[in-house]
Structure formats: structure tokens, C-alpha cells
């Protein structure tokens, strides 16, 4: 039977009422708190007993202190004289317990208690909550930018799509904590000044845990459903690396505390180590990703063979593709490299195909085409607009390449567009077409001007591919 255990706790730092009640319940079950933390709390086994707990705050304390400050020691002596035994501390939070059935209250002045909690919150939790809100807003803004830059890629990529609800939930839980706290503080301050009554805090511990669990579920979906092996590797290693950095930095902080390092030294060393480890993680992760891409072990579809041409090594793929050059022209050439890339989410699938000859046979034609399969009909117009504006980039309007309606192939698709480069009002056509059907859009890039028969053949195959 283990004498210690760790338990996930998501109590708000200022929720002293909820923490007191929870610790009393744990003591009745035979567990005494040893050390609280941001997420994991450590308990030790005791004889089950009925205890009263008191959570108070000392604003001038810090999580980097090597031990109790002089003021904290005076507070502990006062509490022990009143029958309260010191249990543990967590930054500005001090925890005491007593077996007395009717203990002397540690807090007697409501206004002082409210001001003390607020002073501790300004040093402990409020900056972190504000930072998380700003981080979530930044991430959501970045996701919006990605959506506007390439709507198709965003909607088809799970690692982009599922991180939006994850960051929204993270934003929700942190905004909820801030709003809840400031509403309580305003009411408690007013009550303390007018009636001398202290209004207890009643946070919704289960709500925060449920929201964060759901956010983690979306992060897991973003990882598990990501088809791009390189992106999945990057995200997985990033999250694991950040978790390890958190553990290492926390371990260094505690080691310095045991060595009686001053608050300033501990804070400086911990911050420097945190920054250094984060930079090292990013550098190593980038290097590992590049090595993986160069070696091929991060490719979703590794090449099946290679050949050398003019001192360079070239990959050859043999993926099954729906439309081939042989469907459009008669050719005896058979040294093709055919490649398929697929990104798919619950909203749409984006498939890219290519067929290329070897570098020593560039007189042979190549073929490239993309298929957008729209799974939610309401997204059709949005996806079509994105494909029509795909090559606008940041060019001024007078130089912006455009897709214009093409009337020369009636019946090939519901709508047919051709790609034109633009110089002021002069348009130059290219051998690139956009074919639109209900729930499906295909873009095809021919190698040379297609005949009507070739375009009709391509449209017939891509319509159901």
C-alpha cells in the first residue's frame, strides 16, 4: 500500500473555501496534503480523522523563497498559538489545520481578508490568467490569418481545424476565471465595507476541469487525425518537450530552494534555464524535422526508388492516381513518377496529384491536378471563392492573376474557369482550368493547350474520382 499519491487538482488559487472543504474531505479519507501545485497535488497517508483547515494568504511571499520569510514565520507562530498547525505553503498561500471542534478563526476582519486575497492574486494568478488570455487570442488570430490565407488548406488540415475549438476553450476557461474573480472581489469588497461580512468564494471546480479536458481532447484529435506525418511529429514533440521543460524547470526551482538560494537568484536562474531549454527545444526540433524530411522517414509516402541525373538524386513515386497522362494522349513512355497527397477533415478533403517523367525525358508531358471534396454543402461557395482567388497573393489588382469563366466546353462541368495572368487590362491565358460541380471542385494544369476531347475526358474522370 502506497503512503503517498499525486492527484490532479484544478482549484482556483483564490478558492480558499473550496480548498478547505476538499482538504477536510481528504483527511476523513486518510490523506493529508504535502504539497499543492498548479495541477498535481501530493498527499501522504494518515489515519482518517476529522480536521478543520484554514487557507490564508501572505502577499509578500514568493514561490522562489527558500523557506518561510520572517513575516511568514511570525504568521505561523501566531497560528500555532491559536491552535492551528502549519501544513504547507504554495507561493502566497499558507495552509493550516486543527483538530479542535470549534477552532479560533484566523481571519476576523472581512475587509482585511478581501484585500489580502486580492494582493496575493495580483502577484500570483492574475498575471498568469491575463497572459493565457492574450496567448489564446494571439493563437486564434493566427488561425484566422491562416484561414484567410488558404481557406482550403485550413479546413482540410486537422492540426489547424481542431486547434481552433481547443484555443477557444482555453480562452473561455481563463476569461471565466478572471470574470468570476473580479465579480466576487467587487461584491466581497462592498459587503466588507458596508456590513463587515465576508462573502465566501464558490468557484465551479468541475466546470473548469471539464472545459480543459475537452480542450485536451481537441488537441489529441489534432494530433491523431493529422495526415501529414511531419506536422504530427512536430506537434507531438513540441507538447512532450514543453511538458518536460515544465518538469525540469520546476525541479531546478525546488533544488535551488533546498540549497537556500535567495529569491532573486532562484527566479533569475529558473527564468534563464526556462528560456535556454525552450530555445534548445525549438532548435533541436527544427533540426530533427529537417533531417527527417531529407531522409524520408517523415514522409507520408516515401519514394519507392531513386535515380541520379547530373549528379542529383531524384525520387520516384508510384501512387495510384485517378487521371493519368495516358488517359489523354497515346504514349509508349512508362517511367512516370506519380504522387498523391491527401489532407482530410470532417469538413472537406483536399487531394493533390502529379504525374511527371524522369529528368532525362523532359520532352514527355507532365500533369498536375487538385481535387476539393466538400463534405458540408454550406462551404461550397466559400471554397469556390478560395480556389478562384488562389493566386492573388498580395499583388495589386492591375497585376492580379485571375480565373475567368470559360464558355468553350459546355457540359464538361457545372462551371468551367480558365486561368489568366494579367498586366493591367491585358489577359494572357494559361493551360490551367477550374472545374466545379456540386460538392466538388477540381483544378487541372495541363502541359500544353488541351483539346476539347482531353478536357472532357479529364472532367469525366475527376467528377467522380
C-alpha positions in Angstrom: 0.0 0.0 0.0 1.4 3.3 -1.1 1.9 6.0 1.5 1.9 8.9 -0.9 -0.2 9.8 -4.0 -0.5 12.5 -6.6 -3.8 13.8 -7.7 -4.9 16.2 -10.4 -6.5 19.3 -8.8 -7.7 22.4 -10.7 -8.7 24.7 -7.9 -8.5 28.4 -8.5 -5.7 29.9 -6.4 -8.2 32.2 -4.6 -10.7 29.5 -3.9 -9.8 29.1 -0.2 -13.3 27.9 0.7 -13.3 25.1 -1.9 -9.7 24.1 -1.0 -10.6 24.0 2.8 -13.6 21.8 2.2 -11.7 19.5 -0.2 -8.8 19.0 2.3 -11.2 18.2 5.1 -12.8 15.5 2.9 -9.4 14.1 2.0 -8.4 14.0 5.7 -11.5 12.0 6.5 -10.4 9.5 3.8 -6.9 9.3 5.4 -4.9 11.7 3.2 -3.0 14.8 4.2 -1.8 17.4 1.8 2.0 17.6 1.5 2.5 19.9 -1.5 0.0 21.7 -3.7 0.9 22.8 -7.2 -0.5 24.2 -10.5 -2.0 20.9 -11.5 -0.7 18.0 -9.4 -1.1 17.9 -5.6 0.9 15.4 -3.5 -0.7 13.7 -0.4 0.6 11.4 2.3 -1.3 8.7 4.1 -2.6 9.4 7.7 -5.1 7.9 10.0 -8.6 9.0 8.8 -9.7 11.9 11.1 -11.9 14.9 11.2 -9.9 18.1 10.8 -10.6 21.7 10.1 -8.4 23.5 7.6 -7.7 27.2 7.1 -6.3 28.7 3.9 -4.8 32.2 4.3 -2.5 34.3 2.1 0.7 36.2 2.6 1.1 38.6 -0.4 4.8 39.3 0.1 5.8 35.6 -0.2 7.1 34.1 -3.4 7.3 30.6 -4.9 11.0 31.2 -5.2 11.6 31.7 -1.5 14.0 29.1 0.0 11.8 28.9 3.1 9.3 30.9 5.2 10.1 34.6 5.3 10.3 36.4 8.6 6.7 37.6 8.2 5.5 34.1 7.3 7.3 32.7 10.4 5.5 35.3 12.6 2.2 34.3 11.0 2.9 30.6 11.7 3.8 31.3 15.3 0.6 33.3 15.7 -1.5 30.5 14.2 0.2 27.8 16.3 -0.5 29.9 19.4 -4.2 29.9 18.3 -4.2 26.1 18.0 -3.6 25.8 14.2 -0.8 23.6 12.9 1.2 24.5 9.8 0.6 22.1 6.9 2.3 23.5 3.8 2.5 26.6 1.6 2.2 27.3 -2.1 3.7 30.7 -3.0 1.5 33.2 -1.2 -0.9 30.6 0.0 -0.5 29.3 3.6 -2.4 26.2 4.8 -3.1 25.3 8.4 -5.2 22.6 10.2 -6.6 21.8 13.6 -8.4 19.0 15.3 -10.4 21.4 17.5 -14.1 21.1 17.0 -14.6 24.9 17.5 -11.4 26.5 16.4 -10.4 30.1 16.8 -10.9 31.8 13.3 -7.7 33.0 11.8 -9.4 35.8 9.8 -11.5 38.2 11.8 -11.7 41.3 9.7 -13.6 40.8 6.4 -12.1 43.9 4.6 -8.5 42.8 5.5 -9.2 39.3 4.3 -10.5 40.6 0.9 -7.6 42.9 0.5 -5.1 40.2 1.4 -6.6 37.8 -1.2 -6.6 40.5 -3.8 -3.0 41.4 -3.1 -1.9 37.8 -3.4 -3.9 37.3 -6.6 -2.2 40.3 -8.2 1.2 38.7 -7.6 0.2 35.0 -8.2 -2.6 34.1 -10.5 -3.9 37.3 -12.2 -0.8 37.9 -14.4 -0.8 34.2 -15.5 -4.5 34.3 -16.4 -4.0 37.6 -18.4 -1.1 36.0 -20.2 -3.1 32.9 -21.1 -6.0 35.1 -22.4 -3.5 37.1 -24.6 -1.9 33.9 -25.8 -5.2 32.3 -26.7 -6.3 35.5 -28.5 -2.9 35.5 -30.4 -3.3 31.9 -31.4 -6.9 32.4 -32.6 -5.8 35.5 -34.5 -3.1 33.4 -36.1 -5.6 30.7 -37.0 -7.9 33.4 -38.6 -4.9 34.6 -40.6 -4.2 31.0 -41.8 -7.9 30.6 -42.7 -7.9 33.8 -44.8 -4.5 33.0 -46.5 -5.5 29.5 -47.6 -9.1 28.5 -46.7 -9.0 25.1 -48.4 -5.8 24.0 -46.7 -7.0 25.3 -43.3 -10.4 23.5 -43.5 -8.8 20.2 -44.7 -6.0 20.1 -42.1 -7.0 18.6 -38.7 -4.0 20.2 -37.0 -5.3 23.6 -37.9 -9.0 23.0 -37.7 -9.2 21.2 -34.3 -6.9 23.7 -32.6 -9.5 26.4 -33.0 -12.0 24.9 -30.5 -9.1 24.0 -28.3 -7.9 27.6 -28.1 -11.5 28.9 -27.8 -12.0 26.6 -24.7 -8.7 27.7 -23.2 -9.8 31.3 -23.7 -13.2 30.5 -22.2 -11.9 29.0 -19.0 -9.3 31.8 -18.4 -11.8 34.6 -19.2 -14.3 32.8 -16.9 -11.7 32.7 -14.1 -11.0 36.4 -14.5 -14.6 37.5 -14.7 -15.6 35.2 -11.8 -12.9 36.5 -9.6 -13.4 40.2 -10.3 -17.2 39.9 -9.8 -16.5 38.1 -6.5 -14.0 40.8 -5.5 -16.4 43.6 -6.2 -19.2 42.0 -4.2 -16.9 41.0 -1.3 -15.3 44.4 -1.1 -18.7 46.1 -1.0 -20.1 43.7 1.7 -16.9 44.0 3.8 -17.1 47.8 3.8 -20.8 48.1 4.4 -21.8 45.2 6.6 -18.4 43.8 7.7 -19.4 40.4 6.3 -17.1 38.2 4.3 -18.6 36.6 1.2 -17.1 33.1 0.7 -15.8 32.2 -2.7 -17.7 29.5 -4.6 -15.9 28.5 -7.8 -17.1 25.9 -10.2 -14.2 23.5 -10.0 -15.9 20.8 -12.1 -16.6 23.3 -14.9 -13.0 24.3 -15.3 -11.9 20.7 -15.3 -14.5 19.7 -17.9 -13.6 22.6 -20.2 -9.8 21.9 -20.0 -10.5 18.2 -20.6 -12.5 19.0 -23.7 -9.7 21.3 -24.9 -7.1 18.5 -24.5 -9.5 16.2 -26.4 -9.4 18.6 -29.4 -5.6 18.8 -29.1 -5.5 15.0 -29.2 -7.8 14.9 -32.3 -5.5 17.4 -34.0 -2.6 15.1 -33.4 -4.3 11.7 -34.1 -6.1 12.8 -37.3 -3.3 14.8 -38.8 -2.3 13.0 -42.1 0.9 14.9 -42.5 3.5 12.8 -40.6 5.9 15.8 -40.4 3.3 18.1 -38.8 2.2 15.3 -36.4 5.8 14.7 -35.4 6.4 18.4 -34.9 3.3 18.9 -32.7 3.8 15.7 -30.7 7.4 16.5 -29.9 6.5 20.1 -29.1 3.9 19.2 -26.5 6.1 16.5 -25.0 9.1 18.9 -24.9 7.1 21.6 -23.2 5.9 19.2 -20.6 9.5 18.1 -19.9 10.7 21.7 -19.7 7.9 22.4 -17.2 9.1 19.4 -15.1 12.8 20.3 -15.4 12.3 23.9 -14.5 10.1 23.1 -11.5 12.8 20.6 -10.4 15.5 23.2 -10.7 13.4 25.7 -8.7 12.9 23.2 -5.9 16.6 22.2 -5.9 17.6 25.9 -5.5 15.1 26.2 -2.6 16.8 23.3 -0.9 20.2 24.9 -1.4 18.8 28.1 0.3 19.3 30.2 -2.8 17.8 33.7 -2.4 14.5 34.6 -4.1 16.3 36.7 -6.7 18.9 34.1 -7.6 16.3 31.4 -7.8 14.0 33.5 -10.0 16.8 34.5 -12.3 18.3 31.0 -12.7 14.9 29.5 -13.3 14.0 32.0 -15.9 17.3 31.7 -17.8 17.1 27.9 -17.7 13.5 28.0 -19.0 14.4 30.3 -21.9 17.5 28.3 -22.7 15.6 25.0 -22.7 12.8 26.4 -24.9 15.3 27.7 -27.4 17.2 24.4 -27.4 13.9 22.6 -27.9 13.0 24.7 -30.9 16.5 24.4 -32.4 16.6 20.6 -31.9 13.0 20.1 -33.1 13.7 22.1 -36.3 16.9 20.2 -37.0 15.2 16.8 -36.4 12.3 17.8 -38.7 14.6 18.8 -41.4 16.7 15.7 -41.1 13.6 13.6 -41.1 12.3 15.3 -44.2 15.6 14.9 -46.0 16.0 11.3 -45.1 12.4 10.4 -46.0 11.3 8.9 -42.7 8.9 11.8 -42.0 7.3 11.5 -45.5 3.8 10.2 -45.5 4.5 8.5 -48.9 8.2 7.5 -49.1 9.6 7.2 -52.6 9.8 3.6 -54.0 13.0 4.2 -55.9 15.6 6.8 -56.8 17.8 7.7 -59.7 20.7 10.0 -60.4 20.7 12.7 -63.0 23.5 15.2 -63.5 24.9 14.5 -60.0 21.5 14.9 -58.3 19.4 12.2 -56.7 15.7 12.2 -57.7 12.8 10.4 -56.1 10.3 8.2 -57.9 6.8 7.5 -56.6 4.2 5.0 -57.7 1.0 6.2 -56.1 -2.4 5.3 -57.6 -3.9 8.4 -59.2 -7.3 8.7 -60.9 -6.3 10.7 -64.0 -3.2 9.8 -66.0 -1.4 11.3 -69.0 -2.2 8.0 -70.8 -5.9 8.8 -70.5 -5.3 12.0 -72.5 -2.7 11.0 -75.1 -1.2 8.0 -76.7 2.4 7.4 -75.4 4.8 4.4 -75.0 6.7 6.1 -72.2 6.4 4.2 -68.9 9.0 5.8 -66.5 6.5 8.1 -64.7 6.6 9.2 -61.1 3.0 9.5 -59.8 2.3 11.1 -56.4 -0.7 11.6 -54.2 -1.0 13.9 -51.2 -4.2 13.9 -49.1 -5.4 16.2 -46.3 -8.9 15.4 -44.9 -11.1 16.6 -42.1 -14.8 16.3 -41.2 -15.4 19.4 -43.4 -13.6 18.7 -46.6 -10.8 16.7 -48.3 -8.0 18.2 -50.4 -6.2 15.9 -52.7 -3.2 16.8 -54.8 -1.9 14.6 -57.7 1.0 14.8 -60.0 2.5 12.7 -62.8 6.0 13.6 -64.0 8.6 12.0 -66.3 12.2 11.4 -65.4 14.5 14.4 -65.6 16.2 12.8 -68.7 12.8 12.7 -70.5 11.5 16.2 -70.1 10.1 16.1 -73.7 7.3 14.0 -72.2 4.3 15.9 -70.8 3.5 16.2 -67.1 0.2 16.5 -65.4 -0.9 18.1 -62.1 -4.4 18.5 -60.6 -6.1 19.0 -57.3 -9.5 17.9 -56.1 -11.5 19.6 -53.3 -14.2 17.3 -51.9 -16.7 19.4 -49.9 -18.4 17.4 -47.2 -20.6 20.3 -45.9 -22.6 21.9 -48.7 -22.7 25.3 -46.9 -19.0 25.6 -47.6 -19.2 25.2 -51.3 -19.3 29.0 -52.2 -16.6 29.7 -49.7 -14.3 27.0 -51.2 -15.0 28.1 -54.7 -14.2 31.7 -53.9 -10.9 30.5 -52.3 -9.9 28.5 -55.4 -10.8 31.4 -57.7 -8.6 33.7 -55.7 -5.9 31.2 -55.1 -3.2 33.0 -57.0 -4.0 36.6 -56.0 -1.2 36.7 -53.3 -0.6 40.3 -52.4 -0.4 41.5 -56.0 -2.1 44.9 -56.8 -5.4 44.4 -58.7 -4.0 45.5 -62.0 -1.4 42.7 -61.9 -3.5 40.0 -60.2 -3.9 36.7 -61.9 -7.5 35.6 -62.2 -9.8 32.8 -63.2 -12.4 33.8 -65.8 -15.5 31.9 -66.9 -14.8 29.7 -69.9 -17.7 29.0 -72.3 -15.9 26.8 -74.8 -16.6 23.5 -73.0 -20.4 23.3 -72.4 -21.4 20.3 -70.2 -17.9 19.5 -69.0 -18.9 20.7 -65.5 -21.4 22.9 -63.8 -19.0 25.8 -64.2 -15.6 26.0 -66.0 -13.0 28.7 -65.4 -9.6 29.3 -67.1 -6.6 30.8 -65.5 -5.2 34.2 -66.9 -2.2 36.2 -66.0 -2.9 39.9 -66.0 -0.9 43.1 -66.9 -3.3 46.0 -66.4 -6.2 45.1 -68.8 -4.3 42.6 -70.9 -5.0 38.9 -70.1 -2.8 36.0 -71.1 -4.5 32.6 -71.0 -2.7 29.6 -69.4 -3.4 25.8 -69.7 -5.0 25.7 -66.2 -8.7 25.1 -65.6 -11.1 25.1 -62.7 -14.0 22.6 -62.9 -16.9 23.0 -60.5 -19.6 20.5 -59.6 -21.9 20.4 -56.6 -19.8 19.4 -53.6 -16.6 19.1 -55.7 -14.0 21.4 -57.3 -11.1 20.3 -59.4 -8.1 22.3 -60.7 -6.1 20.8 -63.5 -2.9 22.1 -65.0 -2.2 20.7 -68.5 1.2 20.6 -70.2 0.1 22.5 -73.3 -3.2 23.6 -74.7 -5.7 20.8 -74.2 -8.1 19.7 -76.9 -11.8 19.7 -76.1 -11.7 15.9 -76.0 -8.9 15.9 -73.5 -10.7 18.4 -71.2 -13.9 16.4 -71.4 -12.1 13.2 -70.6 -10.3 14.8 -67.6 -13.6 16.3 -66.4 -15.4 13.0 -66.7 -12.8 11.2 -64.6 -12.3 13.9 -62.0 -16.0 14.4 -61.5 -16.2 11.0 -59.6 -12.5 10.4 -58.6 
